[in-house]
Amino acid sequence: MQLSSPRFKAFTVSAGLTFWLFIITNSLGVFSTEFFLIVVGIIFVFFQILSIKISKILDYIAIFNTKIFLGILFVGVISVYGIFFKLLRIDLLRLKQNNDSYWLDVEQTETYRIRKQY
């Protein structure tokens, strides 16, 4: 973001704040299109007018916004994988002995069935 123009920084930060505004108002159940469009318009105009003067601040806001978003995304993806693995009864660490496992049991496989792959 340090090499980007101040106007582009203002646009990306405005888009990020718009995204969070949508997420927060929707999750609280107070979302209305009129309020959302007015606040988005004010945010975009404000940041575009002051983009050159607050260029450094826009860098920090963009970095903070990205860290928060990626952190939430990471936690969400890991949670979804955990839920799917629990529902599908997948044991990645193979902590329990299962008779209906699709994993090859190396101790019981004959040596003539194992081929080298190069």
MMTF fields as JSON, N, C-alpha, C and O atoms, coordinates in Angstrom:
{
  "mmtfVersion": "1.0.0",
  "mmtfProducer": "UNKNOWN",
  "numBonds": 471,
  "numAtoms": 472,
  "numGroups": 118,
  "numChains": 1,
  "numModels": 1,
  "chainsPerModel": [1],
  "groupsPerChain": [118],
  "chainIdList": ["A"],
  "bondAtomList": [4, 2, 8, 6, 12, 10, 16, 14, 20, 18, 24, 22, 28, 26, 32, 30, 36, 34, 40, 38, 44, 42, 48, 46, 52, 50, 56, 54, 60, 58, 64, 62, 68, 66, 72, 70, 76, 74, 80, 78, 84, 82, 88, 86, 92, 90, 96, 94, 100, 98, 104, 102, 108, 106, 112, 110, 116, 114, 120, 118, 124, 122, 128, 126, 132, 130, 136, 134, 140, 138, 144, 142, 148, 146, 152, 150, 156, 154, 160, 158, 164, 162, 168, 166, 172, 170, 176, 174, 180, 178, 184, 182, 188, 186, 192, 190, 196, 194, 200, 198, 204, 202, 208, 206, 212, 210, 216, 214, 220, 218, 224, 222, 228, 226, 232, 230, 236, 234, 240, 238, 244, 242, 248, 246, 252, 250, 256, 254, 260, 258, 264, 262, 268, 266, 272, 270, 276, 274, 280, 278, 284, 282, 288, 286, 292, 290, 296, 294, 300, 298, 304, 302, 308, 306, 312, 310, 316, 314, 320, 318, 324, 322, 328, 326, 332, 330, 336, 334, 340, 338, 344, 342, 348, 346, 352, 350, 356, 354, 360, 358, 364, 362, 368, 366, 372, 370, 376, 374, 380, 378, 384, 382, 388, 386, 392, 390, 396, 394, 400, 398, 404, 402, 408, 406, 412, 410, 416, 414, 420, 418, 424, 422, 428, 426, 432, 430, 436, 434, 440, 438, 444, 442, 448, 446, 452, 450, 456, 454, 460, 458, 464, 462, 468, 466],
  "bondOrderList": [1, 1, 1, 1, 1, 1, 1, 1, 1, 1, 1, 1, 1, 1, 1, 1, 1, 1, 1, 1, 1, 1, 1, 1, 1, 1, 1, 1, 1, 1, 1, 1, 1, 1, 1, 1, 1, 1, 1, 1, 1, 1, 1, 1, 1, 1, 1, 1, 1, 1, 1, 1, 1, 1, 1, 1, 1, 1, 1, 1, 1, 1, 1, 1, 1, 1, 1, 1, 1, 1, 1, 1, 1, 1, 1, 1, 1, 1, 1, 1, 1, 1, 1, 1, 1, 1, 1, 1, 1, 1, 1, 1, 1, 1, 1, 1, 1, 1, 1, 1, 1, 1, 1, 1, 1, 1, 1, 1, 1, 1, 1, 1, 1, 1, 1, 1, 1],
  "groupList": [{"groupName": "MET", "atomNameList": ["N", "CA", "C", "O"], "elementList": ["N", "C", "C", "O"], "formalChargeList": [0, 0, 0, 0], "bondAtomList": [1, 0, 2, 1, 3, 2], "bondOrderList": [1, 1, 2], "singleLetterCode": "M", "chemCompType": "L-PEPTIDE LINKING"}, {"groupName": "GLN", "atomNameList": ["N", "CA", "C", "O"], "elementList": ["N", "C", "C", "O"], "formalChargeList": [0, 0, 0, 0], "bondAtomList": [1, 0, 2, 1, 3, 2], "bondOrderList": [1, 1, 2], "singleLetterCode": "Q", "chemCompType": "L-PEPTIDE LINKING"}, {"groupName": "LEU", "atomNameList": ["N", "CA", "C", "O"], "elementList": ["N", "C", "C", "O"], "formalChargeList": [0, 0, 0, 0], "bondAtomList": [1, 0, 2, 1, 3, 2], "bondOrderList": [1, 1, 2], "singleLetterCode": "L", "chemCompType": "L-PEPTIDE LINKING"}, {"groupName": "SER", "atomNameList": ["N", "CA", "C", "O"], "elementList": ["N", "C", "C", "O"], "formalChargeList": [0, 0, 0, 0], "bondAtomList": [1, 0, 2, 1, 3, 2], "bondOrderList": [1, 1, 2], "singleLetterCode": "S", "chemCompType": "L-PEPTIDE LINKING"}, {"groupName": "PRO", "atomNameList": ["N", "CA", "C", "O"], "elementList": ["N", "C", "C", "O"], "formalChargeList": [0, 0, 0, 0], "bondAtomList": [1, 0, 2, 1, 3, 2], "bondOrderList": [1, 1, 2], "singleLetterCode": "P", "chemCompType": "L-PEPTIDE LINKING"}, {"groupName": "ARG", "atomNameList": ["N", "CA", "C", "O"], "elementList": ["N", "C", "C", "O"], "formalChargeList": [0, 0, 0, 0], "bondAtomList": [1, 0, 2, 1, 3, 2], "bondOrderList": [1, 1, 2], "singleLetterCode": "R", "chemCompType": "L-PEPTIDE LINKING"}, {"groupName": "PHE", "atomNameList": ["N", "CA", "C", "O"], "elementList": ["N", "C", "C", "O"], "formalChargeList": [0, 0, 0, 0], "bondAtomList": [1, 0, 2, 1, 3, 2], "bondOrderList": [1, 1, 2], "singleLetterCode": "F", "chemCompType": "L-PEPTIDE LINKING"}, {"groupName": "LYS", "atomNameList": ["N", "CA", "C", "O"], "elementList": ["N", "C", "C", "O"], "formalChargeList": [0, 0, 0, 0], "bondAtomList": [1, 0, 2, 1, 3, 2], "bondOrderList": [1, 1, 2], "singleLetterCode": "K", "chemCompType": "L-PEPTIDE LINKING"}, {"groupName": "ALA", "atomNameList": ["N", "CA", "C", "O"], "elementList": ["N", "C", "C", "O"], "formalChargeList": [0, 0, 0, 0], "bondAtomList": [1, 0, 2, 1, 3, 2], "bondOrderList": [1, 1, 2], "singleLetterCode": "A", "chemCompType": "L-PEPTIDE LINKING"}, {"groupName": "THR", "atomNameList": ["N", "CA", "C", "O"], "elementList": ["N", "C", "C", "O"], "formalChargeList": [0, 0, 0, 0], "bondAtomList": [1, 0, 2, 1, 3, 2], "bondOrderList": [1, 1, 2], "singleLetterCode": "T", "chemCompType": "L-PEPTIDE LINKING"}, {"groupName": "VAL", "atomNameList": ["N", "CA", "C", "O"], "elementList": ["N", "C", "C", "O"], "formalChargeList": [0, 0, 0, 0], "bondAtomList": [1, 0, 2, 1, 3, 2], "bondOrderList": [1, 1, 2], "singleLetterCode": "V", "chemCompType": "L-PEPTIDE LINKING"}, {"groupName": "GLY", "atomNameList": ["N", "CA", "C", "O"], "elementList": ["N", "C", "C", "O"], "formalChargeList": [0, 0, 0, 0], "bondAtomList": [1, 0, 2, 1, 3, 2], "bondOrderList": [1, 1, 2], "singleLetterCode": "G", "chemCompType": "PEPTIDE LINKING"}, {"groupName": "TRP", "atomNameList": ["N", "CA", "C", "O"], "elementList": ["N", "C", "C", "O"], "formalChargeList": [0, 0, 0, 0], "bondAtomList": [1, 0, 2, 1, 3, 2], "bondOrderList": [1, 1, 2], "singleLetterCode": "W", "chemCompType": "L-PEPTIDE LINKING"}, {"groupName": "ILE", "atomNameList": ["N", "CA", "C", "O"], "elementList": ["N", "C", "C", "O"], "formalChargeList": [0, 0, 0, 0], "bondAtomList": [1, 0, 2, 1, 3, 2], "bondOrderList": [1, 1, 2], "singleLetterCode": "I", "chemCompType": "L-PEPTIDE LINKING"}, {"groupName": "ASN", "atomNameList": ["N", "CA", "C", "O"], "elementList": ["N", "C", "C", "O"], "formalChargeList": [0, 0, 0, 0], "bondAtomList": [1, 0, 2, 1, 3, 2], "bondOrderList": [1, 1, 2], "singleLetterCode": "N", "chemCompType": "L-PEPTIDE LINKING"}, {"groupName": "GLU", "atomNameList": ["N", "CA", "C", "O"], "elementList": ["N", "C", "C", "O"], "formalChargeList": [0, 0, 0, 0], "bondAtomList": [1, 0, 2, 1, 3, 2], "bondOrderList": [1, 1, 2], "singleLetterCode": "E", "chemCompType": "L-PEPTIDE LINKING"}, {"groupName": "ASP", "atomNameList": ["N", "CA", "C", "O"], "elementList": ["N", "C", "C", "O"], "formalChargeList": [0, 0, 0, 0], "bondAtomList": [1, 0, 2, 1, 3, 2], "bondOrderList": [1, 1, 2], "singleLetterCode": "D", "chemCompType": "L-PEPTIDE LINKING"}, {"groupName": "TYR", "atomNameList": ["N", "CA", "C", "O"], "elementList": ["N", "C", "C", "O"], "formalChargeList": [0, 0, 0, 0], "bondAtomList": [1, 0, 2, 1, 3, 2], "bondOrderList": [1, 1, 2], "singleLetterCode": "Y", "chemCompType": "L-PEPTIDE LINKING"}],
  "groupTypeList": [0, 1, 2, 3, 3, 4, 5, 6, 7, 8, 6, 9, 10, 3, 8, 11, 2, 9, 6, 12, 2, 6, 13, 13, 9, 14, 3, 2, 11, 10, 6, 3, 9, 15, 6, 6, 2, 13, 10, 10, 11, 13, 13, 6, 10, 6, 6, 1, 13, 2, 3, 13, 7, 13, 3, 7, 13, 2, 16, 17, 13, 8, 13, 6, 14, 9, 7, 13, 6, 2, 11, 13, 2, 6, 10, 11, 10, 13, 3, 10, 17, 11, 13, 6, 6, 7, 2, 2, 5, 13, 16, 2, 2, 5, 2, 7, 1, 14, 14, 16, 3, 17, 12, 2, 16, 10, 15, 1, 9, 15, 9, 17, 5, 13, 5, 7, 1, 17],
  "groupIdList": [1, 2, 3, 4, 5, 6, 7, 8, 9, 10, 11, 12, 13, 14, 15, 16, 17, 18, 19, 20, 21, 22, 23, 24, 25, 26, 27, 28, 29, 30, 31, 32, 33, 34, 35, 36, 37, 38, 39, 40, 41, 42, 43, 44, 45, 46, 47, 48, 49, 50, 51, 52, 53, 54, 55, 56, 57, 58, 59, 60, 61, 62, 63, 64, 65, 66, 67, 68, 69, 70, 71, 72, 73, 74, 75, 76, 77, 78, 79, 80, 81, 82, 83, 84, 85, 86, 87, 88, 89, 90, 91, 92, 93, 94, 95, 96, 97, 98, 99, 100, 101, 102, 103, 104, 105, 106, 107, 108, 109, 110, 111, 112, 113, 114, 115, 116, 117, 118],
  "secStructList": [7, 6, 6, 1, 7, 2, 2, 2, 2, 2, 2, 2, 2, 2, 2, 2, 2, 2, 2, 2, 2, 2, 2, 2, 2, 2, 2, 2, 6, 7, 7, 7, 2, 2, 2, 2, 2, 2, 2, 2, 2, 2, 2, 2, 2, 2, 2, 2, 2, 6, 6, 6, 6, 6, 2, 2, 2, 2, 2, 2, 2, 2, 2, 2, 2, 2, 2, 2, 2, 2, 2, 2, 2, 2, 2, 2, 2, 2, 2, 2, 2, 2, 2, 2, 2, 2, 2, 6, 6, 7, 7, 6, 6, 7, 7, 1, 7, 7, 6, 6, 7, 7, 1, 7, 7, 4, 4, 4, 1, 7, 4, 4, 4, 7, 7, 7, 7, 7],
  "xCoordList": [0.814, 0.0, 0.858, 0.361, 2.112, 2.94, 3.25, 3.538, 3.198, 3.483, 2.224, 2.315, 1.073, -0.191, -0.477, 0.033, -1.307, -1.683, -2.635, -3.339, -2.659, -3.548, -5.027, -5.793, -5.429, -6.837, -7.2, -8.285, -6.285, -6.541, -6.59, -7.421, -5.697, -5.726, -7.061, -7.654, -7.526, -8.801, -9.94, -10.859, -9.88, -10.927, -10.931, -11.991, -9.748, -9.688, -10.083, -10.771, -9.649, -10.039, -11.539, -12.189, -12.085, -13.533, -14.291, -15.317, -13.796, -14.448, -14.367, -15.334, -13.227, -13.083, -14.014, -14.65, -14.096, -14.998, -16.461, -17.289, -16.775, -18.12, -18.463, -19.572, -17.508, -17.705, -17.993, -18.934, -17.177, -17.389, -18.698, -19.371, -19.062, -20.344, -21.491, -22.432, -21.411, -22.451, -22.512, -23.598, -21.363, -21.32, -21.895, -22.707, -21.482, -21.906, -23.394, -24.11, -23.872, -25.291, -26.188, -27.284, -25.723, -26.512, -26.571, -27.619, -25.446, -25.436, -26.241, -26.795, -26.312, -27.111, -28.593, -29.431, -28.913, -30.309, -30.86, -32.077, -29.998, -30.465, -30.118, -30.045, -29.907, -29.511, -30.678, -31.776, -30.433, -31.393, -30.615, -29.535, -31.167, -30.476, -30.225, -29.151, -31.178, -31.015, -29.867, -29.009, -29.863, -28.785, -27.432, -26.449, -27.393, -26.15, -25.613, -24.425, -26.461, -26.006, -25.545, -24.574, -26.23, -25.83, -24.467, -23.593, -24.288, -23.01, -21.877, -20.77, -22.137, -21.121, -20.725, -19.543, -21.715, -21.419, -20.582, -19.642, -20.915, -20.144, -18.721, -17.772, -18.562, -17.222, -16.382, -15.231, -16.956, -16.199, -15.808, -14.656, -16.747, -16.453, -15.416, -14.482, -15.565, -14.637, -13.22, -12.283, -13.057, -11.714, -11.131, -9.917, -11.958, -11.425, -10.969, -9.968, -11.692, -11.302, -10.012, -9.135, -9.897, -8.731, -7.65, -6.771, -7.712, -6.817, -5.337, -4.513, -4.988, -3.574, -3.052, -1.909, -3.886, -3.445, -3.339, -2.502, -4.171, -4.168, -3.666, -4.128, -2.73, -2.225, -1.571, -1.791, -0.77, -0.12, -1.145, -1.008, -2.16, -3.204, -3.965, -4.347, -4.183, -4.867, -4.053, -4.625, -2.72, -1.866, -2.108, -2.289, -2.11, -2.304, -3.698, -3.853, -4.706, -6.069, -6.169, -6.796, -5.556, -5.606, -4.895, -5.384, -3.755, -3.016, -3.819, -3.927, -4.374, -5.184, -6.419, -6.754, -7.086, -8.282, -7.939, -8.692, -6.815, -6.404, -6.084, -6.462, -5.392, -5.054, -6.31, -6.414, -7.251, -8.494, -9.267, -9.732, -9.403, -10.165, -9.521, -10.217, -8.205, -7.539, -7.562, -7.651, -7.484, -7.584, -8.941, -9.032, -9.991, -11.342, -11.542, -12.162, -11.015, -11.126, -10.41, -10.934, -9.22, -8.452, -9.201, -9.327, -9.689, -10.439, -11.695, -12.05, -12.367, -13.578, -13.303, -14.044, -12.248, -11.918, -11.53, -11.972, -10.712, -10.32, -11.549, -11.66, -12.458, -13.676, -14.55, -15.09, -14.686, -15.499, -14.886, -15.599, -13.559, -12.902, -13.129, -13.403, -13.024, -13.251, -14.671, -14.889, -15.639, -17.034, -17.267, -17.918, -16.736, -16.898, -16.231, -16.808, -15.042, -14.348, -15.093, -15.12, -15.691, -16.461, -17.727, -18.071, -18.425, -19.653, -19.384, -20.152, -18.291, -17.975, -17.171, -16.82, -16.883, -16.127, -14.77, -14.372, -14.072, -12.72, -11.747, -11.798, -10.869, -9.871, -8.497, -7.821, -8.098, -6.84, -5.633, -4.661, -5.684, -4.555, -4.592, -3.656, -5.679, -5.865, -5.663, -4.913, -6.34, -6.237, -7.044, -6.705, -8.101, -8.94, -8.713, -8.498, -8.761, -8.625, -9.986, -10.944, -10.083, -11.339, -11.211, -10.195, -12.243, -12.243, -12.61, -12.19, -13.396, -13.845, -13.018, -13.557, -11.724, -10.836, -10.393, -10.229, -10.205, -9.717, -8.197, -7.617, -7.567, -6.111, -5.496, -6.047, -4.375, -3.661, -2.93, -2.278, -3.039, -2.308, -0.984, -0.942, 0.086, 1.388, 1.901, 2.595, 1.584, 2.082, 1.474, 2.11, 0.268, -0.387, -0.258, -0.706, 0.335, 0.492, 1.715, 2.798, 1.53, 2.646, 3.643, 3.281, 4.897, 5.953, 5.84, 6.287, 5.259, 5.159, 4.098, 4.077, 3.225, 2.2, 2.673, 2.024, 3.787, 4.305, 5.263, 6.222, 5.01, 5.866, 6.563, 6.027, 7.771, 8.512, 8.069, 7.852, 7.942, 7.572, 8.718, 9.223, 9.107, 10.22, 9.738, 10.526],
  "yCoordList": [-1.199, 0.0, 1.263, 2.339, 1.157, 2.351, 2.921, 4.113, 2.104, 2.584, 2.989, 3.514, 2.759, 3.092, 4.579, 5.26, 5.055, 6.468, 6.692, 5.769, 7.904, 8.193, 7.97, 7.554, 8.242, 8.041, 6.553, 6.179, 5.715, 4.276, 3.765, 2.919, 4.276, 3.894, 4.266, 3.485, 5.48, 5.935, 5.051, 4.742, 4.646, 3.785, 2.413, 1.903, 1.82, 0.491, 0.52, -0.381, 1.55, 1.659, 1.904, 1.362, 2.707, 2.937, 1.648, 1.377, 0.862, -0.419, -1.361, -2.061, -1.383, -2.222, -1.801, -2.642, -0.504, -0.016, -0.247, -0.513, -0.145, -0.437, -1.903, -2.225, -2.783, -4.212, -4.468, -5.186, -3.877, -4.098, -3.471, -4.027, -2.332, -1.713, -2.644, -2.828, -3.226, -4.156, -5.372, -5.783, -5.947, -7.136, -6.827, -7.593, -5.722, -5.393, -5.054, -5.556, -4.203, -3.832, -5.02, -5.147, -5.886, -7.068, -8.046, -8.634, -8.221, -9.16, -8.633, -9.42, -7.324, -6.745, -6.669, -6.445, -6.856, -6.828, -5.438, -5.26, -4.443, -3.07, -2.545, -1.333, -3.43, -3.022, -2.387, -2.942, -1.23, -0.61, -0.034, 0.531, -0.182, 0.227, 1.729, 2.163, 2.522, 3.971, 4.419, 5.2, 3.919, 4.258, 3.81, 4.548, 2.602, 2.045, 2.902, 3.225, 3.268, 4.065, 5.46, 5.983, 6.06, 7.392, 7.33, 8.153, 6.365, 6.25, 5.89, 6.413, 5.009, 4.648, 5.864, 6.088, 6.645, 7.87, 8.846, 9.44, 9.017, 9.92, 9.411, 10.194, 8.104, 7.526, 7.721, 8.151, 7.405, 7.544, 8.991, 9.268, 9.916, 11.333, 11.846, 12.546, 11.511, 11.968, 11.499, 12.297, 10.201, 9.68, 10.178, 10.359, 10.402, 10.907, 12.361, 12.75, 13.158, 14.556, 14.665, 15.462, 13.868, 13.959, 12.915, 12.671, 12.31, 11.188, 11.574, 10.796, 12.718, 13.121, 13.455, 13.136, 14.099, 14.512, 13.344, 13.366, 12.338, 11.225, 9.929, 8.84, 10.053, 8.888, 7.866, 6.664, 8.332, 7.416, 6.715, 5.527, 7.444, 6.859, 5.794, 4.762, 6.054, 5.072, 3.784, 2.696, 3.898, 2.704, 1.869, 0.654, 2.522, 1.803, 1.185, 0.06, 1.916, 1.385, 0.16, -0.834, 0.229, -0.895, -2.122, -3.242, -1.924, -3.042, -3.656, -4.878, -2.817, -3.297, -4.05, -5.118, -3.487, -4.103, -5.466, -6.425, -5.552, -6.82, -7.861, -9.023, -7.469, -8.426, -8.958, -10.155, -8.082, -8.507, -9.447, -10.503, -9.054, -9.871, -11.239, -12.254, -11.283, -12.568, -13.426, -14.651, -12.796, -13.556, -14.211, -15.383, -13.461, -14.01, -15.092, -16.121, -14.859, -15.855, -17.146, -18.236, -17.03, -18.203, -18.996, -20.216, -18.309, -18.98, -19.623, -20.737, -18.932, -19.487, -20.727, -21.706, -20.697, -21.859, -23.053, -24.172, -22.827, -23.919, -24.475, -25.687, -23.61, -24.071, -24.904, -25.935, -24.452, -25.198, -26.573, -27.574, -26.617, -27.914, -28.809, -29.999, -28.277, -29.063, -29.599, -30.749, -28.763, -29.203, -30.294, -31.297, -30.104, -31.124, -32.439, -33.508, -32.37, -33.597, -34.305, -35.535, -33.549, -34.154, -34.806, -35.922, -34.103, -34.655, -35.881, -36.843, -35.845, -36.963, -38.054, -39.066, -37.832, -38.78, -39.104, -40.266, -38.069, -38.226, -38.011, -36.986, -38.962, -38.882, -38.704, -39.68, -37.453, -37.183, -37.693, -38.147, -37.626, -38.077, -39.581, -40.156, -40.208, -41.653, -42.081, -43.012, -41.388, -41.697, -42.93, -43.625, -43.205, -44.36, -45.434, -45.116, -46.671, -47.78, -48.037, -48.353, -47.908, -48.128, -49.345, -49.519, -50.193, -51.349, -50.958, -51.61, -49.889, -49.471, -48.307, -47.379, -48.36, -47.281, -47.502, -48.637, -46.421, -46.497, -46.412, -46.502, -46.244, -46.137, -47.521, -48.521, -47.572, -48.829, -49.17, -48.317, -50.381, -50.849, -51.415, -52.489, -50.7, -51.045, -52.348, -53.094, -52.644, -53.869, -55.114, -56.167, -55.023, -56.193, -56.276, -57.257, -55.287, -55.304, -56.133, -55.944, -57.056, -57.893, -57.065, -56.077, -57.479, -56.69, -56.734, -55.801, -57.781, -57.84, -56.866, -56.576, -56.36, -55.411, -53.967, -53.068, -53.74, -52.379, -52.114, -52.86, -51.069, -50.713, -49.405, -48.518, -49.31, -48.063, -47.09, -47.457, -45.877, -44.84, -43.849, -43.322, -43.618, -42.694, -41.485, -40.585],
  "zCoordList": [0.0, 0.0, 0.0, -0.334, 0.361, 0.453, -0.925, -1.04, -1.968, -3.314, -4.069, -5.179, -3.5, -4.158, -4.025, -3.136, -4.935, -4.883, -3.703, -3.292, -3.162, -2.032, -2.353, -1.484, -3.586, -3.971, -3.948, -3.503, -4.43, -4.404, -2.974, -2.643, -2.116, -0.698, -0.072, 0.672, -0.387, 0.163, -0.323, 0.435, -1.585, -2.126, -1.44, -1.076, -1.265, -0.662, 0.82, 1.3, 1.532, 2.942, 3.055, 3.949, 2.166, 2.172, 1.884, 2.508, 0.95, 0.646, 1.845, 2.148, 2.526, 3.717, 4.839, 5.474, 5.083, 6.127, 5.761, 6.632, 4.475, 4.004, 4.251, 4.676, 3.984, 4.235, 5.707, 6.046, 6.585, 8.024, 8.495, 9.364, 7.938, 8.288, 7.906, 8.679, 6.72, 6.279, 7.196, 7.606, 7.522, 8.377, 9.763, 10.282, 10.353, 11.717, 11.766, 12.632, 10.843, 10.876, 10.548, 11.095, 9.656, 9.319, 10.483, 10.751, 11.178, 12.304, 13.49, 14.258, 13.645, 14.722, 14.372, 15.244, 13.092, 12.671, 12.464, 12.441, 12.313, 12.121, 10.729, 10.525, 9.789, 8.442, 7.703, 7.664, 7.124, 6.216, 5.036, 5.205, 3.87, 2.645, 2.626, 2.208, 3.064, 3.028, 3.929, 3.518, 5.149, 6.088, 5.541, 5.61, 5.002, 4.481, 3.332, 3.31, 2.389, 1.239, 1.659, 1.112, 2.618, 3.09, 3.78, 3.506, 4.664, 5.382, 4.427, 4.56, 3.47, 2.477, 1.647, 1.385, 1.238, 0.485, 1.286, 0.759, 2.554, 3.422, 3.597, 3.542, 3.806, 3.988, 2.733, 2.816, 1.559, 0.311, 0.052, -0.285, 0.204, -0.041, 0.952, 0.56, 2.214, 3.248, 2.956, 2.985, 2.673, 2.431, 1.111, 1.011, 0.105, -1.165, -1.041, -1.643, -0.269, -0.091, 0.716, 0.383, 1.773, 2.652, 2.342, 3.169, 1.173, 0.881, 0.893, 1.374, 0.394, 0.335, 1.727, 2.056, 2.548, 3.88, 4.855, 5.758, 4.684, 5.638, 4.995, 5.336, 4.076, 3.359, 4.289, 4.139, 5.246, 6.198, 7.088, 7.379, 7.514, 8.352, 7.566, 8.116, 6.271, 5.439, 5.33, 5.272, 5.302, 5.302, 6.557, 6.478, 7.7, 8.966, 9.054, 9.531, 8.598, 8.622, 7.711, 8.075, 6.533, 5.595, 6.166, 6.019, 6.809, 7.4, 8.548, 8.649, 9.401, 10.519, 10.019, 10.532, 9.021, 8.454, 7.853, 8.019, 7.162, 6.55, 7.605, 7.457, 8.67, 9.728, 10.412, 10.68, 10.69, 11.334, 10.412, 10.841, 9.136, 8.191, 7.993, 8.014, 7.802, 7.595, 8.853, 8.766, 10.018, 11.26, 11.417, 11.779, 11.146, 11.231, 10.174, 10.443, 8.967, 7.906, 8.289, 8.063, 8.865, 9.277, 10.346, 10.244, 11.358, 12.418, 11.852, 12.237, 10.943, 10.333, 9.507, 9.593, 8.709, 7.874, 8.732, 8.472, 9.747, 10.637, 11.366, 11.553, 11.773, 12.451, 11.521, 11.923, 10.276, 9.316, 9.053, 8.992, 8.897, 8.712, 9.929, 9.769, 11.111, 12.313, 12.382, 12.762, 12.014, 12.03, 10.991, 11.281, 9.776, 8.738, 9.13, 8.934, 9.673, 10.067, 11.191, 11.237, 12.091, 13.175, 12.628, 13.015, 11.718, 11.145, 10.279, 10.302, 9.515, 8.628, 9.321, 8.715, 10.606, 11.43, 10.821, 10.743, 10.393, 9.856, 10.998, 11.678, 11.211, 12.28, 11.633, 11.307, 11.453, 10.764, 11.532, 10.929, 12.824, 13.627, 13.868, 14.425, 13.442, 13.599, 15.044, 15.338, 15.925, 17.353, 17.728, 18.685, 16.987, 17.278, 16.21, 15.04, 16.609, 15.668, 15.033, 15.737, 13.725, 13.015, 12.117, 11.443, 12.104, 11.207, 9.783, 8.827, 9.642, 8.315, 7.783, 7.18, 8.005, 7.585, 6.148, 5.699, 5.449, 4.074, 4.007, 2.926, 5.13, 5.161, 4.966, 5.425, 4.298, 4.118, 5.402, 6.004, 5.801, 6.97, 6.488, 5.888, 6.749, 6.199, 6.787, 6.097, 8.035, 8.649, 8.011, 8.01, 7.474, 6.909, 5.39, 4.795, 4.755, 3.311, 2.94, 3.494, 1.995, 1.569, 0.777, 0.139, 0.823, 0.171, -1.344, -2.01, -1.909, -3.375, -3.9, -5.096, -3.038, -3.463, -3.375, -3.91, -2.71, -2.576, -3.725, -3.925, -4.468, -5.607, -5.319, -4.654, -5.837, -5.713, -6.779, -7.934, -6.381, -7.347, -7.464, -6.473, -8.701, -8.93, -9.675, -9.967]
}
